[in-house]
Amino acid sequence: MSFSKEQLAACLKRIGYEKEVTLTRECLDDLIFSCQCHVPYDNLDVFDYGREVRLDGESLYNKIVVNGRGGYCFELNGFFFRILKGLGFDVQPCFCRIMFGPVTGPQDNFIDHRASIVTLDGQRYFCDVGTGAPMPLAAMPIVEDVWVNTRGQQFMIRKGDQKNWYELYRKMSEQEDGSYEEHLDLYFLDAPVQEIDFMTPNFFMYMKEDSLPHVRRMVSRKTPTGFVDITNDVFTEVVNGVKTERKLAYEEILPIIQNVIGIHTTEPLRKL
């Protein structure tokens, strides 16, 4: 399903984008960050409610726009892909392998994420609005070995060992001597894929009991000055680089999910 003109207008309102739409890098960057700041990462359907996750356009529109929810990566980036396509961007979906946690290489992790590749004036850009963790806050030019500052966070792309695979690195805190650590966040595939190709990994994610969405509750949203996050029952807020964290009582979790992170749900959550 492609979004209609009326649905696209509602989608832009949902992601908080109020500027003129132009097929430019500036507009693309603003669309990405606006979506990250207004549509939360949300795995409640899997972790708390035990529901099927559907990726067709109608289901995504109803969940995210009509019902004011978020979603996990296959939903959020699928939703954003349809927005970009409807606005006229030259965009293709792409497979990703997330490298958070104990995995040490792409051979140790299955395809568990999706993002988009946009082409503007012959330059390709990696775009991601669906990671419940650090991610580029703007479009990343697919240019090797160049650090790119995305609203204060720096990322770099390198060619992977396998054909058509690229690595996305994040620069960790820089030391006084100028040294820094690099964190390999994910691999992404620059090769044609179709919407139907995401059905199997999505089924795996919401059905397999040891997949990441089943292991812990994860709800988060970027903000103009940092982010807000609940992982299981721990609330974290970062404002201008200052981090605060506290453990929540069960009865505190749902109100913060509703009023701080901005997820519209009234259903009771699982007790951990």
Buried (B, 14 or more C-beta within 10 A) or exposed (E): EEBEEEBBEBBBEBBBBEEEBEBEBEBBBBBBBBBBBBBBBBBBBBBBEEEEBBBEBEBBBEBBBEEBBBBBBBBBBBBBBBBBBBBEBEBBBBBBBBBBEEBEEBEEBBBBBBBBBBEBEEEBBBBBBBBBBBBBBBBBBBEEEEEBEBEEBBBBBBBBEEEEBBBBBBBEEEEEEEEEEBEBBBBBBBEEBEBEBBBEBBBEBBEEEEBBBBBBBBBBBBEEEBBBBBBBBBBBBBEEEEEEEEEBEEEBBBEBBBEBBBBEBEEEBEEE
